[in-house]
């Protein structure tokens, strides 16, 4: 004899319970891990980006990127920020192997209000010819080699973000302590579909910056886009929450950390700290000992104070997720 149909209220209860269970399962699903590969080469030049930490993964749609103060910040007596070309085959000009495309030098203030100052700069020479359209709120321009984002604090503009439209490089730093003046950048990174063009690049088709709230929209030349929301700029960190419109594919890196390493005490980053999962123990290795690893969180930084860019921040990638919210 067939069982009687459940009353409508019972069916609704079980449907609701199943939905809650499904939502709970999604909420506690394991975060996505990225593969990090070490492509560092040897150099004696403290002004050459010989460090390439390549991030790959399948299906990643979201991540968080932070510039964090080094753990030893309170121990710094003197912040060493002067360039060191002693081991280099160039002396502060363009790298001898780079092309030199010429431009008319200019500086344009694209926005200046009580909270933000955004500046575009065109350099007299740059290694790539690309001229990327840039829009800041309702103002449009093109041809900048770098965009600078300053946060206003007590009326003073403090630089926290730099983006190079023509090759896709970013630099972030927290707001500096007063004793460090304007502070200093260290490592840089690429975000998006990374390609090789003499060195790693991301080809950007256009950039749109909106300021309420502050967010940077990138449209990539080969399709897809990224939204980098500026979540925090403080003395502790500068943080971007990133969403990609196209999920990543393992064959193409979605980010590369670029930096400098000569010796442990002469480096913009000299060690890697990571977790294989949120519940796993934190691991750490000196940069030369890292080959490949899996991480849901990875921090590129220093435990030993460096005689090069001493106060420069660590850069951390975390929050890898396959959902776009």
Number of C-alpha atoms within 10 A of each C-alpha: 3 4 5 6 8 9 8 8 9 11 12 12 11 11 12 12 12 12 12 12 12 11 12 11 11 10 10 8 9 12 18 24 24 25 18 23 18 19 15 20 13 12 17 17 19 22 24 18 19 19 25 22 23 24 25 21 21 18 16 26 20 24 21 19 22 24 31 24 22 19 15 13 16 9 8 13 9 11 20 16 17 10 12 14 15 12 14 15 11 15 14 11 6 13 15 10 9 11 13 15 13 14 15 9 11 12 13 13 12 19 17 13 10 12 15 18 19 22 19 24 17 20 17 13 16 17 16 15 16 18 17 20 17 23 18 17 14 10 11 12 14 16 20 25 25 21 22 19 20 21 21 16 13 8 10 12 18 20 23 25 22 21 22 20 26 24 23 22 21 19 19 30 31 27 26 22 13 9 10 15 11 14 22 22 22 24 25 22 22 24 22 24 23 21 14 8 11 8 10 21 21 25 23 24 19 19 20 18 21 14 15 7 10 14 18 20 19 24 18 18 13 11 11 14 20 20 19 22 20 18 16 15 21 15 14 18 22 23 26 22 18 23 24 22 15 15 19 20 14 15 9 16 23 24 23 27 25 26 24 27 27 21 17 19 17 20 26 34 31 25 22 22 18 23 20 19 16 15 7 11 10 13 11 16 12 15 22 16 11 17 12 14 16 19 24 22 23 24 22 25 28 25 17 17 23 21 18 22 21 27 29 30 31 27 27 20 23 22 19 22 21 19 13 14 7
